[in-house]
C-alpha cells in the first residue's frame, strides 16, 4: 500500500505542477521573466575575509573551538522527507534512521587581532548560498573585525541525507522541507557560536599522506588528490579535547541507490572511531570530488567482497581512521598565520536542466539576466594556514584537474580545444600543500573544464547534467586568479 501511495502522490505532484513546469520551460527557452542584474555590487551577508594578509605570526599560539549539533529530525516517522542525491521517480522518501545527520563546526584564530574564521560542514547533498547567508545573518553580532571575519559553510555531499537543495522531490515539486532547512540554519549558527565562544589556546599541527588505493576517479582524465589531510589542534589546558579536521575527496554514497534510511555515511563512522579511541572532536571537510571521485572499498584495501555496501563503508571508515591516527603522530607544528579571502563570481547558466530547476523554484537560488545571458552569483575563497598550506574553496563539485592539472589536450577533449587557463596549482610553490574545500558556501553542481563539456548527456559526461553550464570552470579559474594575485 505504501508503494501505491508513493506513486499516486508522485503522479499528482507532476499533474498539479504542470503549469509551473510549463512556465519554467517557456522562461528557460525564451529567457523571459528574469530580472536584470541586482544593483548592489556586494550582496548582503557576503564576508570578504581579512582586510589584510600577514606573512609572519603575530602570536605564539592558536585558538580553536568546536561544536556539533544533531540534524536528524525528531518527526521522521510523521513527516515526509526526501533523500537527496539519487534522482528517482517516485522520489526516494526517508523511512527510518540508521545513524544521525550532524553539523560540525570549528573556529580557528591565529590571535593576530584581525579576527577568527569559522568552518562548518553539514551532512547533506548540498546547501545553497542564500541559506548560508541566513546563517551568517544569525551571527551578525559576533561578525566583523576582531571577531568572526569569515564564516564558511559547506556540505559533505551525503546521498543518504535529507534533500537540502530541492532537486530530489517529485519534480516539479521541490524536495526541500523549509522547516528542516530552517532547523539546519538555526543549529549551524548555534554550533558556530558555541565553537567561537569555547575557543581554547593551543598548538595546531598538520600532516598528509598519499593513499591512492583508497580513492577512485570515475571520469577521465583521472586527476585527483590522493592525499588524506589532517589538522590536529592540541589545547594547552590538560583534559581538554583535541580537534581533528580531516579533509579528502570522496562521495558519501555508500548505502546505495535503493537505500531509504538516513545515515551520515563514512564521516559519521570515521568520527565514531576517532572519538572512541582518542580524546578528540572530529570534523570532515569535503574535498575535490568532481568527476565522481569515490571511496575505493575493494578487496585491495582488505575489505571482504562478500560484505554489504554498508558493512564495506564501515570497514573503510576504520581504515581512514587508522590513517588519521598515524597522521596525528607525524604532524608538524603550524605557525599561527590565518589568512582568508573571498570573492563573488558570476556563473553563466546555459545548462537547460539547471535553468529549469531555477525557474521552477526547486532550489533557493535566483538567476538574473544581463546582455541576453543568464547568470547566478556565487562565492569562491582562498585560505592560507601557516606559511605553506593553501586552501581553495569551491562552491560545488570541482573536477580535480582544474586544481591539480592533467587537462585533456585539444586532441583528447570533447570540444577539440585546449582549456584556456592554467591549473590552479601553478600559482603556488612546489613545497606548498594544496587542499580543496569543496561544496563550500554554495552547491552549484559540477564544475567541468570548458573544453571537455558536453550537453549531450552521453556516456562519460554525466556531470554536465548537474552543472550550471559550459563556462563555469573558466569563470572559476579567472576569479581565483584575480583573487590570489590581489593577495600574493
N, C-alpha and C positions, 0 to 999 in steps of 0.2 A: 504493500500500500504506500509506503514512504517513497518508493521509486516512482510510482504513478503520480503522486502529489508533486514531486520534483519536476517531472516532465510537464504536467499541466501548468505549474507555476512558471516554468521557463517559457513555454509557448505563449502564455498570457502576457508575460513581460515583453516579449517580442511584438505581439499584436498591439498592445496598448502603447508601446513605444514607437510604433511605425511612423507617426507624424514627426516625432523628434528625429528619428533616424533619417527619414527622407529630407527633412530640413537640413540636417547636418551634411548629408550627401550633396545637396544643392549648394550650400555655402562653401563646402570644401572644393567643389569643382569650379564654381564661379568666383570664389574669393570675395563674395559679397557678405555684408553683415559684420565684418571685422572693424574694430575701432582702429584709429590711427595710433602711431607710437605715443605712449604716455609722455607727458610734458616733463615730468620730474627726471632729472639726469640720474640721480641715485635713489633707488626705491627705499621705502620705509623699512626699517629693521634690517637693512644691509649693513654689515660691520666690515670696515676696511682692514682692520687689524692694527698693527703698530704704526705709530706716526713716524718712527724712525727705527732702523735696524742697528744692532750693535755687533761688533766683531770680537769684543773682549768681555769676559764676565764681569759683572758689577757686584757679584756676591760670591761667597764660597759654598753656597748650598742651594738646593732646590726646595720648593714646597709642592706638595701634591695632596689631593683629596679624592675620595672615591665614594660612589653611592650606586645602589642597584635597586630597581623597582620592578615588581612583577606586573606584567601587562595582560596576562590571561584574564579574560572577563569572567566574572562570577556567574553571569546568566547564560553560560554557553549552552545549557540544556533548554532554555526557554526562548532564546533569540537566534535568528538565522544569521550566521556569519559565513562568508565565502572565503575559501582559501585562495591565496594569491600565488601565481606563478605558472600554473598549468592551465592553458586555455581549453576548456571542455564545455560541451553542451549536453545536458543541463550543467550549469556551473557547479563546481565542487563545493559542497557545504560541509562545514565542520560538524562532526558527530561526537567528538569527545576530546580528551586531553591526555597526551602521553606524558608530557612534562611542560614546564612553564615557559612562556614567552616573557622576555625581560627587556628592559633598557638598562644599560650600564654606562656610567659617566665617570670621567676622570678630569680633574682640573690640574694643570701644570702652571707653575710660576717660577721664573728664574730670579725673582727678588731683585730685579733691576729697578723697580719702582714704576715701570711702564704699564704693568698690568698682567693678568693671568689669561690663559686660554683654556676653554672647555671643549672636551671631545666626548660626544655621547653617541652610542650606536644602538639602534632599535632592532629587535627581532621582527623583521618584516621584509617583504619583497622590495619595497622602496618607499620613501617618504618624500612628499613634494615640497618644493621650495616655499610655497605660500604657507604650508602648515608649519614649516620650520621657523618662518618669520613670526608666527604666533607664539612659538616657544620663546623666541628672543624677546618678544613684547612682554611676556610674563616675568622676564628677568631684567627689565629696564632699570630697576632700582639698584642693581649691582653691576650695571654695564657702563663702561666708559674708562677714561684714562685712570690708571692706578687701580682699576677693578677688573672686570672681565672685558678685555678688548677684542676677544674673539669667542664665538660660540658656534662650533661646528657640530652638526648633527647628521649622522649617516644611518644606513640600514645594512643589515647583514645579508640581505637578499634571500632570506629564508623562504623556500617554497612550501613549507608546512606551517606557515603562519597565516593570520587573517589578512585579507586583502587590504592593504593600506594605501593603494593607489586608486583603485576603482575599475581596473581593466578586466577583472575576473568575475564579474557578476553575470547575470543573464542579460547580455547586451541586447538592446541599448540601455538597459538599466544598470547603473553603476554598482560595483561591488563594495563601495565604501559605506561603512556604517558610521555616520557622523558622530554618534555618541561615543563610539570606540575611538575614533580619531581625536575627539576632544579629551578623552581619558589619557591617550598617549601624550598629547600636548602637555596636559597638566602634570602627569607623572614624570615626563622627561625634564620639564622645568624644575620640578621638585628635586629630582636626582641631581641636576646640575647645581642647584642652590645648596643642597646638602654637601656635595663634593667641595664646593667653593668654601663653605663655612667650616669644613672639617680638615682643612689643609694642615699638614704637619711638615716640619723641616726634615730634610734628609738628603740622601745621595741618589742619583739616577745612573743606572748602568744600561749599556746597550750591547747586544751581540746578535749575530745572524749566522745561519747555516744553510748551505745549499742542500736541498732534499729532492733531487729530480724525480725519484721514484714515487714520491707522494702526490705528484700533480700530473694532470693530463690536459693537453691543449687540443680542443676539438675542431680547430679550424686552421688551415694553412694561412700564413707561412710558419706557424708553430714557433712563435716567440712568446716567452713567458718569464716571469720572475720565479725562479726555482727556490728562492730563499724563504725560510721562516725567520721573521724578525721579532725580537723581544726587547722591550724596555722594561726594566725592573727598578721600581722605586723602593728604597730601603729607608724607612724613617729612623731618625736619631733616637727617638724615645723607645725604650725597651717595651716589649709586649704589644706594640702597635703592629698592625698588619702591613705586609709589603703589598705592592700593587704590580701585577703582571699585565703589561699591554702587549698583546700578540697581534701581529699583522702578517697576513699572507693572502693569496688569492685562491678562492675555491667556492664553487656554487654549493650552498647548503640545500641539496635537492634529494637527499639520500633516503627518504622514506618512500619515494617513488610516486609514479603517476597516479596510482589508484588510491593512495593514502587519503583518508578523510579526517585524521586526528591531528590536533595541534602538537607541535614539537619544536623545541629550539634547535634541533639538529646538532651538528658537531660542536658549535660554540658552547652549547649547554653542557655537553658531556666532557669537553676539554675543561670547562670551568669546574665541573664536579670533581674531576681528577685532581686538578691543581689545588682547589680549596680543601680537599680532604687530605692531601699529602703535605701541603705547605701552609704556613700561616700567611696566606696571601689572598687578596681580592683579584679578580680577573676581568678583563675586557678584551673582546675580539674586535679588531678593526679590519673590515673587508679590504682586499687589495684590488689589483687589476684583473678582472675576471672576464673581460670581453673575449669573444672567440670561444665561448663555452669552456672556460678553464674549470676542470673538475678535480675532485679529490680522487686519487687512484686507490681504490680499495681492492686491488687484485692480489693474487697469491704471491706475487713478487715482494709484497710487503709483509708476508707472513700471515695474511688474513685467509682463513679457510674458505674455499669456494662454496661449500655447502651451506654457509650461513645465510640468513636472510639479509636483505639490504639494510635493515635497521640494526641487526647484530654487527654487520660489517662496519657500519658507521660508528658504533660504539668502540669497536676494536681500533679503528682508525684514530679515534679521539685519544685513546690511550697512547698510541704511537706518537702522536703530536705532543701530548703532554710530556712524554719522556724526552723529546727534543727540547721542550721548554725548560725542563729541569737541567739538562745539560747546558743550555744557553745561560741559564741563571748563574751557573758556576763559573762560566767563562767570560761574563760581561766585563766591559771596561767602563770606568767612570766617565761620565759625560759632563763637560763643563756647563755650568748653568747659563746657557745662552738660548733664548727662545725668541725667534723672530717669526711673525705671522703677517701675511698679506693676502688680501682677497681682491678680486675684481669681478665686475659684471661682464657678461658676454652674451651676445645675441646669436642664437642658432636659427638659421633659416629652416623652416618647416616645409619640406616638399614631399615628405612621405605621406601618401594619401591616408593610410591607416591611422597615423598619428593625428593628422588633420581632422579626421572623422571622430576620433575619440575626444579631441578637444572641443569640437563643435557640439557634440552630443552631451557634453558636460560630465563625462565619465570621471575625469580627474580634476583636481583643484589646480588648474593651470589655465591661463588666459593668454592667447596669442594676439598679435596685433599686425597691422598691415603698414608697409612702407614701400613706396615706389613699386607697387604692384606685387610685392612679395610678402610672405607671411613669416613672422619671427616670434620667438619667445625669448625672454631674458632669463638667464640662469647665472650661476656663480662658479668660479674656479678659485683655487687657493694654492698658496706656496708657504711651506713651513720649514724653518731651519731649527734643528735641535742640536746644540753643541756646534762644533766647527765643521763637521763633515757629514752630518746626517741631513739629507734634503728630502722633503716630502711634497709630492704633487697631489693635490686634491682634485678629483674628477667628479662631476655631477651625474655620473652614470657608469655604465659598464664599458670602460675604455679598453680597446684592444691593446695588448701589451706592446706590440711593435711600435706604437706611437710614442711610447716611453723608452723602450729598450732597444729599438732598432730591429732590422730584419724585414723591412718592407719588401713586397713584391716589386720586381723590376717592371718596366713598361711591357716587356715581352710576356711576363708571367701574370700580370694583373688583369682583372676582368675588363677594364676600360682601355687597356693598351697604353697607359700613360704612367709616368713616374709620380710618386707622391711629392707634392711641391714644397714640402717642409722637412727640416731635419728632425730626427728623433730627439726627444727632449733630453735624453741622457748626454747629448753632445754639449749641453750648456754647463756641464759640471766636470770636475776633475776626476781622473780615474780612481783616485783614492776615496771619493765620496760614496757613501751609501745612499742609494736612491730608492725610496719607498713610494708606494701609491696608496692613498686613502680613497677607496672607490665608493661610489654612490653617496658622496659627501655633499650635503646641503641641497640635494635635489635627486631626482630619479628620471632622467630624460632618455633612458634606454641605452642601447649600444652606440658607441662612438667608433665608427668604421672608417678606415682610410679612404679618401675620396676615390683613389684610383682602383680600388677593389670593391666599390659599392655597386650593388645590383638591386634594382627594384623588381626583379622578375620572380623572386621567391623560389629560385631554382636551387638544386642541391648544393650545399656548401655556402649558402647565403641566407640562412635563416635570420641571422642577426639584424639584417636590414629591415625586416618587417616590424621590429620593435626598436625603432630609432626615429629621430626627428627628421633625418634626411641625408642627402648625399654630400653636404658641405660641413657637417658638424665637426669632423676631425680637423679640417683646415681652420675653422673658427676657433677651436680649442687651441691648436698649435700656435696660431698667430697671437691669441690673447695671452697665452702663457709666455711666449717670447717677449711680448711687451711688458708683462708683469715682472718677469725676472730681471730684465735689463734695467728696470726702474730701481731695483734694489741691490744689484750686484756691481 
